[in-house]
Amino acid sequence: MKKYAIIVAGGTGKRMGESLPKQFLKLGGTPILIHTLQAFYTADPEIEIILTLPQEEIQFWDELNIWHQNYIEHQVVAGGETRFHSVKNALQFVESGLVAVHDGVRPFVSAATIKQSYEQAKEKKAVVTAVLMKDSVRQIDEKGGSKNIDRSSLRMIQTPQTFDAKLLKAAYNTEFKSFFTDDASVVESYGHSVTLIEGQYQNIKITTPEDLLIAEALLEAK
C-alpha cells in the first residue's frame, strides 16, 4: 500500500523572537525541517513526502537543501492561508493508500511511531498520536473563575495523524471552519471516528526559545 507524508511547515518566527521562520532555524547545525524529513526517510525510504511551504519561502528552501546537501526526495507545494488550506493543497497530489500529516517542527518523531501510525491506519482508517497529560488542568468559566478537570480523561495531541487517503481527501472536500485545528477535527466533522495511539514525549513541537533548548538537549542525547 502506498504511503504519503504531508509535512506542514507554515510557521513564522514570531514566538521564537526570530525573523527567520522557525522551521528553518538550525538544530545541531542543520535546519529543523531537514531533520523532520530525515525522520520519515529513516522510517521508510519509500514514503512519498509532500512538503507545504508559503510560496515566498520555496526558493529559500531550495537554497537550504543545496547548502546542507539534503538529497531526500520530496515534492514542494505552496501552502494556504491556514494549516487546513495547506493540507488541502497537498492532498491534490495524493492518490490511494495511506497519508500521514506531520508538523514540520516535530523533528524527533521516532521511526517506531511513524511505522505504528501507518500500520494502525490500515485497519482504523484514522489514527492520531497522543500522550498522557503530565500537569493538572483547569477550565476557565464564563465568570473568569476556573474548575479542575480530571486529567486522566485528557490527552495531548501530537502528529503524525495518519489516515486512509480516500477518507482524508473526502473529509477535506469542505469549507474551512474555525474549529479545524488539526486533521482529526476535520475527519470527525466528516463523521468518522478517530483512534488514539500512544505517542512519545520527546516528539516535541518546537515553537518557543525554550523548546529549542530542549531540542538541542534531545539531539545531543541521541
N, C-alpha and C positions, 0 to 999 in steps of 0.2 A: 504494500500500500504506500502510495506516495506521501511524503511528509514535507510540509512547508513550515517555515517560521517567519512570522511578520515581526520585525524588530522596530518598535516605535521610538523614534528619537526626535521629539519636537520641543524639548525643553530649552529654557533660557538660563542665563547665569545670574538671575536676579537674587534668588535666595542664597546663592553662593557668594554674592558680592563681587561677581566677576562679569566682565563684558563678554567673555567667551562662553558660548553655550556649554552647559555642564557636561554633555556627552562627549565633548572634545577635550575636556580637562585631562591632564596626564595623571596616570596612576602607575607608579613604578616606571616612569619614563615613556609610557605608551598611552594613547587616548583611551578613556574608559570604553568607548564604543567598540574599539577593536578588541578589547578583552571580551566583550559580550559576544561578538561574532565568533571569537575563538572558542568560547564555551559550547556553542551549538555545533561548531565544526568538529570539536573533540568528541562530543556525544555521538555524532553520526555524520560523517562527511557527505552522506547522500541527501541530507536535509537541504531543500531549496530555500535559501534565505532571501527575503524581501525586506529591504530597509526603507523606512519612510523618514524623510528629512524635509524641512522647509526648503522651498525652491531656491532661495537665496543662499543656502548653505551647501548645496550639492557640489559646486565647483571646489569649495574649500575642502570638503570631504575627499574628493578625488585627489587633491594635492596631498592630504594627510596620508592616504593609502600609499602613494608613491614614496613619500618621505620615510614612512615606517615599514615599507616593504610588506604591506598586507596583501597577500595574494589569495585570500579566501574569496571564492566566487560568490557574488551576490548581485541582486538587482536593486537599483535605487528608484524609489517612486516619490514624487513630490507629495508632501503631506497636505493636510487641510486645516481648516480653522480650529478644529478641536481634535482630540485623540480619536473620537468617533469617526470624524471625516477622514483622518489619516488611514485608519484601518480599512474604512470603506474603499478608499482609493486603491489600497494594496490588494484587496480581495478581488479586484478586476483581473489580477494575474494569477489567481488561484483556481485550480480545477478540482477534480475529485480527490479524495484522500483525507488526510488529517492536517490541521493547521494549528500551530501554537502561536499565540500572541504574547510578546515579551517586551518589557521595558528596556530601552537601550541603556539605562543607567543601573541595571542589575547585573553586574559582570561576574558575580560569584555564584550564580546558579550552577548546581553540580550536574555532571553528566547523568548521575543516577536519577535526579529529579526530572530532568528532561526526558529520559527514557521511560520512566514510570508514567509521566504525563501522557505521552503518546500511547503507551500500552493500555492505560485505563480509558483513554478516549475512544479506542476501538470498540469497547463494549458500552460505555456510559454515554458516549457522544458529546458530553460537555463536562470537563473536569477543570477544577481550579485549585492551585496550590494554596495552602493556608497554614498558619501556625497558631498555637495557643497564645492567649493574652498573658503577658507577664505581670502587668501592672493592674491595680484596681481601676475601675472605670465608673464615672458618674455621668448622669444625663442631666443637662440643663433644662429646667421647665420654663413655661411662658412668663412666670413672675420673676425670673432671674435666680431662682433657687436651684437646688440640684438634689438628685437622689442616687443612691448606689445601685449598680446593676451587677447581677451575678455574672462574673467574667467567664465562668465555665461554659456559658452558652454562647460566648462570642469568639470570633476568630479574626486574626489579622490576615487580610488577603494579599497574596503575592502574585507574581507571574513566574512561569508561563501559565496561561489559561488556554487549554487545548480542546479543540472541537472537531467534530466531523465537518469537513469543509462545506458540504452542501447545506448543513444546518446553519452554520455561521453566515454563509452568503445570504441565505433566506432571511435570517434574523436581521441582517443589516440592510435589507431592502425595505427600509422605513425612514421616516423623518427623524431628525435628532430631537431628543428630549433631555431636559436638564438633569434628570436622574441617571442618565447613561454615563456612569463614572468609570466603567470598565466593560469588558466584553461579556462577562457573566450577566450584568444587568440588562444588556441588550438581548441576550438569549432568553433570559427569564421573562422579559417583556413579550417576547415572541411566543411564550407558552411552554418552553422546555425547561425541565428541572436541571439543576447544576449539582454535580457531585464534588465534594471537597476531598482532596488528597493531602497527605502530610508534606509540608514544605520544610525549609531549613532556616534557622535564624540568621545564618551567615549570608543568606540571599537578600542582602540589604539593597534598598533603593537610595542611591547617592544623590541627595538634593541640597544638603547644607554643608558648611565647612566641617562640622563635627562628623558628618557621615564620611567625608573624605579622609579624615584622620583615622577613623575606624577601618576604612577600606585599605589604607596603607598598611595597617597592622595585620589585617587578614591576608593581604598579599604576601607580606613578609613571612607569615606563618605557613604558607602553602609549601 
